[in-house]
Amino acid sequence: LLKPPYGQLLALDLNRGAIKWRVPFGDTPSLRRHPALKGVALPASLGVAGAPGVVATAGGLIFGSGGDLAFHAVDAATGAEVWQAPLTRRGNGTPMTYRARNGRQFVVIATGGGEDASLMAFALAK
C-alpha cells in the first residue's frame, strides 16, 4: 500500500501561481477494514483516487463528493470541511447548482450507476 492521502482537493492562488491549500478528499471505508491495516492508526480522511469534480458557489463554498458515500461542503478560503451529508450511493458526478423561482439555491449530485443511479438534491440555507 502507498501512504495516504489517495485523493486531494486543492485551491490555487492564481495571483501568486502557488497552491493556497491542499486537503485529503473523500474516504474509502473498505480500505480501512483491510486486514493488513488492523491496528494501524489512519488519518481521519484517506482521500479517494479519481474523485469526481466539484462546484464552487459565490457564497464561498465548494461542494462535491470525494467519490465516497458522502457529500461535502468545503470552505473555499481555507479548505476546511464545514458540512457533510451521507449519500445512499457513491457520488460519481460533478455537482450542479441552480436557483429556484422563489430564490432558494439547490445543489444536486449524481449517485450510483446504471439502474441504481439517482440524483440527490440539497437546499442551501438562505
Order of alpha helices (4+ residues) and beta strands (2+ residues): beta-beta-alpha-beta-beta-beta-beta-beta-beta-beta
